[in-house]
Amino acid sequence: MKIKRIVKLKREMYDVLFDDGQSIKVHEESLVRYVLIPGKELEEEEFNEIVQNIQYDQAYVAAIKYISYKIRSNKEMTDYLSEDYETEIVRQTIYRLQDEGYLNDENYARSLRNTLLNTTDKGPGHLLRELKKHHIPESIIVQETESFDEMVDSERMNKLKNKFLRAHRGSYTQFKQKLREKLTLRGYSGHHFELINFDDDYDEDAYFEKDFEKYYNKYQKKESGFKLKQKMIAALMGKGYSYDKISEKLGGINDG
């Protein structure tokens, strides 16, 4: 087979066309390395070897570019390269990246831990889920999640509490329930919750009055007296308000 012509593409890429109808896309560097010029003849074995080497080079370049944006796990890189390259090319590229220090799951796990700790409100449980998703070795997962767990202190937990408290509109009891749910979803455990100081100067009266009016307007259209009180108590206690507070407010309603 003979090279018929070479067509320049974008970004230093070229299309090498052969007289048998085949074609390969190569980078300018590969064009020079393998002396691909019009009129050059190649045996099929030589052609296949060049194609494989070019694919390997392209996979490596693509991998380096992918890593340049952020650190990657072995699985993440394997999945990325597998979209465009065959298994053996991916395997060789992964080995080369590991050998050159570009891929290291321990570094990936430590970097992710530091990112979550310093730039997010996520906890050790979230790190655990992410590392498992990336098929990080179990020993590394244990090491980094335990390290993260030790770094979670009362200052971090109380900052999170204050952040969510500023946005809360309702009873303080309800706030603590929702806070536990939010922290659990973010990867924190019961012992982290115990680091929180709940001695807050929080005035729920305004929210109570608003909720009371909302439910009263809703239920008094169909109920009255004792049944109305039952409905109100159930609804407001469901919002976290105390029975005593609700009963005191309902004191003026006749049982009927």
Summary of the structure (lengths in Angstrom):
residues: 256
radius of gyration: 32.1
end to end distance: 101.0
largest distance: 104.4
contacts: 695
relative contact order: 0.06
helix: 63%
strand: 7%
